[in-house]
Amino acid sequence: MTDVPGGARQTYLLVDGENVDATLGLSVLGHRPAPEERPRWDRISEFASRTWDQPVRGLFFLNASTGQMPMSFVQALLAMSYHPIPLAGSSSEKVVDIGIQRTLEALRDRPGDVLLASHDGDFLPQLESLLDGTRRVGVLCFREFVNAKITELTAAGLELYDLEDDVVAFNTPLPRVRIIPLEQFDPTRYL
């Protein structure tokens, strides 16, 4: 996930780690995720590269408003070729959301495709503006928890990828209750 020589097309992978972690913990697991329950971030970047068959620039947004950074996690992200973006602001600011919104707006004037890992409806206007027919735009999420307005953007070309089913970002099956297309139903998962 390095700079692309010669200006070749690339995928920008923007990760709202707070949102993915909170959705996993509160909505899926019902408790704060243990390290082994969290997504494998390297699998997410590999999926991004494989899906659109091009280099990936991974941007991982972190809230550093307390003045502290989880250095072991930052080091792990760097080892996986992500670019950690620790942002700080006042307690009333959603610093990660604002950072991602600004980045999505900046990408409007750059070539390249965009994948956003989040469930948050705060990015709706920026995602909508990127669906201009010149790029592919997708959201990595748990489908049953993604904002309904974002889901509606699939009619305009937005692609949704499930973090568990499509990306295979977890080491063990998650305790999710969701609609399963009959052709994908595996009864052995429930036995």
Summary of the structure (lengths in Angstrom):
residues: 191
radius of gyration: 16.5
end to end distance: 39.8
largest distance: 52.0
contacts: 544
relative contact order: 0.18
helix: 43%
strand: 18%
